[in-house]
């Protein structure tokens, strides 16, 4: 079964590799960029194409952030019944036109680009027939983008930048996530760095570029979107009259403050008597 799956997907990977080869060759030959900067330019173009989906992603995050207290109440109400909790959350999503999957769509669409770039860099010399004196470096600290990331000390610097950018982009992509989920976003780059270290340096460069784009996009979004202030609770003091719950329960509406009771003297019509204190005798006569 696995062999059949690989046989069916190899032609797809080969086609993706052909497309990526033509794109990189365009930026290198026609625009005049180096191979490393061609990867950066390709990343920027891909993210620009995904801008409409990114806008939908931002709107979905805003909706999740706006309705976060209501979803939290649903989770607390059905915390002992996971099935009922999921049903109520899905019902809430439908009623408020929220699509949680919209936040993952741009990331999924970048996966074919990532795979295509991986195979293109893996067969770099075969695809482009690069001469021995060709410039494959990036910013003079990575000798070759086609070599492994840890083949030179510059690759370790690139890995550090990757970890920092991945953490920052993860925080911007999930602003409404719970504390435990945000911790996972912070730990995941530290785990994946050992896997990514075996990839070609050009692939890590692509990943760093898309992470920096996400961070910049998140900063712009936070500046443009106004945050809705949380409603402040009513402050009560010793002079604040208590609410009449009985009237509210019977459906009566109070037009104004309740009048104070009249004094007892005014009710009887008799003058108010004032009691005088008796003087203490001094003991002398």
Order of alpha helices (4+ residues) and beta strands (2+ residues): alpha-alpha-alpha-alpha-alpha-alpha-alpha-alpha-alpha-alpha-alpha-alpha-alpha
